[in-house]
Each structure stands twice: as structure tokens, then as C-alpha cells.
Amino acid sequence: MSSPSSLKLLAIKSLLKDEALAICALKTLPMELFPPLFQRAFDGKQTNILRAMVAAWPFRCLPVGALMKTPELDTLKAILHGLDLLIKQEDPRRSCKLEVLDLRDAQHKFWNVWAGSEHGVCSPEVVSESQPSVCQPIQRGKQVVTVMVNLSLNSRDLCESLKYFHWWAKQRKDVLQVICEKLEFGALPDYNPLKLLEVFEPSSIQVLEVNGKWDLRTLALFAPGVGQMRNLQKLILNGDFMPAEWISNREIQEWYSGEIIIQFSQLNKLQHLYLNGVSILNERLDQVLRYLEHPLETLAITCCMLSNSDMRYLTQCPSVLQLTYLEISSVILSHLSQALLGSLLWRLTATLQTLKLERCMLSDLNIDIVLPALSQCSQLVEVSFVQNFLSVSGVKKLLQHTAHLKQLNVEMYPAPVEVYDGIGPVLPDRFAQLCSGLLETLRGVRKPNKVCFF
């Protein structure tokens, strides 16, 4: 026979069968019954019980986001209405009740401890340790509750749950603080993205990702909000485009570009910067990087136009002196001074761990200039030079200069130009022969881990 239910589980099931009794019992319910009772009520969508439990929650934090597989409007309303009941209380013991509602979609030790799936007695010490970590409130004053959220907006319109939360939070700004550490856009929005920041503390945002290809007007519209994200540490911009009617209007392009670029002067806490297909970067890289207070760890510039002045600034910029990740890909470097790229690598020999120079139109002559610096980058773990135009001799030189880099774990090289016939297609036999020979050249010096020829 299966094991009988525990007395605790039987008590919880009994309470949930009688909604009025369950709500009444919250005043005297032992603290250890709150988490399993809440989970059962949440799974059963018993919104009245959920609302009452939020108002009576005996812990500092309620990590309800870990229970939400998909946002459900009725459940969210019940949670928020429970906060309303809590906010209206004038109990002098208020300080020992709920302070943080965590709506982030992440697993938390809290539920495992109280469900008994992790070892340990539910002592006050375990209670404290099992609380989700949250940042300190950015503002103090009238706020009595902090709500933690992370947003990933992958459609052009806001879902009903987020619309409702935005409306609800906007009505309670004097007693509520909404912290959003990560904000991600996956599509060009049909709404004004700046409106979202009406309920968030912009300075709480640490990661901003714009993965959809936005037009310059939308980016410029959102730019003042980005400028308020004073503690932003990671910024990913994936592309922009101009409507056809703007292409011949230089004045409009310059105005919108200026509105975006000027906001970088406020983002002096950046540590990771990814710029992909950003048309406004050309001749303006210095305006993007000059205001940083701390060294960057990551810099990725892909599918962009760069000038010699941009590359010259990179070699002089103090903020790139400690880069661990550098990617310059799908950027035509063949027409730029290769001495500048070499100078940049010389400055990074002590810190650089990942280097990607992909699809940059590099030839044997171009690559020769950067090889001496490359051979001194002793911390390199990963390199990629794929889709450049190197001959067998050029690739062999590249391998010789990386051969003594003992930390290398992943190496990706271009197949030499000799593997193609005159009109483009790869000749398989020649590919196998030449690349096998190159691999043996490398193996003659050290034992590589993962090596690929593309």
C-alpha cells in the first residue's frame, strides 16, 4: 500500500475544502503551514484564500513568481488585491510581515525548504536563509511594499496580465516600489515603451536587451528612459532601421541619432555592451564609451560600420583596458588601419579570454599585422576567425601564433581560400586534405581540445 498522507497534508486538504474556515484560521495558523497551504491554494486557483493569505503572510518575502508557470490574470489579481489589504492595515506589528512580493520567474530555495524536499529543520535560521535575495529598496519613504519583476516582452503588444499590473501599480505609486532588474524586448512594440517606466524605478534596471529590430524613431522615443537607468550594467542593442522616407532626409537621421547617442553619457556603470547592426555607431564610438566610470568586461560590435577614428579611440580608451570578451564581427576591417587593431590587442594581452574577428574581410596581409599581439594573449580561452579570406599560408601562420596559448579551449578558423573552386563552391576532397594538414600542424605543437574549420 502507498504511504498514508501526513497529518500536515490532511490538515491542509481539510482547510482548503472550507474556504471560510481557511480564511478565518489564518489568524492562528502555525507559520510552517503557510507555504504548503499557499502552494495548494495557488495550484487550485482558490483566489479568495490566496488574497487573504497574502495579507496575512508571516514572512518578509513572498516569492510567488516561482510558482507561476504562465501568468494568469485572475491569480495575479488575487495576489495584488491581497497586497491592497496589507497596505490598508494599520497594525503596529506590520514590520514583521510581508515587505517584498517577488514576481520573478525563478526557482527559490524557500519553497523547497518548506515543502520538506531539502534537509533541515524549519528553524528561524532556515527561514532567514531561505528568503530570496533582493536588492535594497532604492527609495525609502511612504513605500510599504516592494514588488520585484523581470520582464521579457516578446510580442508587439502587452499581455492582459501586464496591462493590469501596470494600471494597478500606477494607482499606488505612493505606497509601492516596483523593482525591475532585467527588461527585455523581443519585438518592435506597438505601444510607447517609455510608458512602462512610469511604474518602475528606472535606476533598478541592470540589464536591458532590445532584441527586436527597432526603427530609429522608436529607439529615440525610448532613449530618455534608458538615460534614467543609471545602474545599467549590461546593454544589448540588436539592430535599428530607417523607414524608406527617411533615407534621403539627413536632418531627421541626425536628430534621432543624436537623441539616442546622448543617453550614453548617463550609462557610466556599464560593464557589458553588445551593439549589433546599430547604424548610428559610425564616427560616434567615442561618445558611447567616454563616460564609463569602470572598465568594460565585454564589448561586442557586430554588423556595424566603424571608421579609423573609431578604431583609434578604441586603442586609447581607458575603459577597454580590462576586456575579457572582445568581438568585432561582420565589420569590414580590411579598409581600416590594421596597426590599430594590433595596438588594441597589445593592450589586452593580460586580460582577454575570448576574441572573435568573424566575417571582417581579413586577408593574409591584414592578419600578419595582428599576429604578434595575438601570440601574447596568454589568457585566451576561445578564438574565432571564421569567414575571412586567408590562404593556407595565412591560416598556418595563425595556427603558429596560437599554438603556444595553453588556455585555448575552443578554436574556430576559416578554411583556406584554396578549398574553393573558381566560382565559389567548396571542393570536399581538397577541404579534407588541407584542413587535416593544418590540424596536424597544430597537433605537432600541442594537443588541442576543440578545433573547427569553417
Buried (B, 14 or more C-beta within 10 A) or exposed (E): EEEEEEEBEEBBEEBBEEBEEBBEBBEEBEEBBBBBBBBBBBEEEBBBBBBBBBBBBBBBBBBBBBBBEEBBBEBBBBBBBBBBEBBEEEEEEEEEBBBBBBBBBEEBBBBBBBEEEEEEEBEEEBBEEBBBEBBEBBEEEEBBBBBBBBBEBEEEEBBEBBEBBBEBBEEBEEBBBBBBBBBBBBBBBEEEBBEBBEBBBBBBBBBBBBBBBBBBBBBBBBBBBBBBBEBBBBBBBBBBBBEEEBEEEEEBBEEBBBBBBEBBEBBBBBBBBBBBBBBBBBBBBBBBBBEBEEBBBBBBBBBBBBBEBBBBBBBEBEBBEBBBBBBBBBBEBEEBBBEBBBBBBBBBBEBBBBBBBBBBBBBBEBBBBBBEBBBBBEBBBBBBBBBBBBEBEBBBBBBBBBBEBEEBEBBBBBBBBBBBEEEEEEEEEBBEEBBEEBBEBBEEEEEBEEBEBE
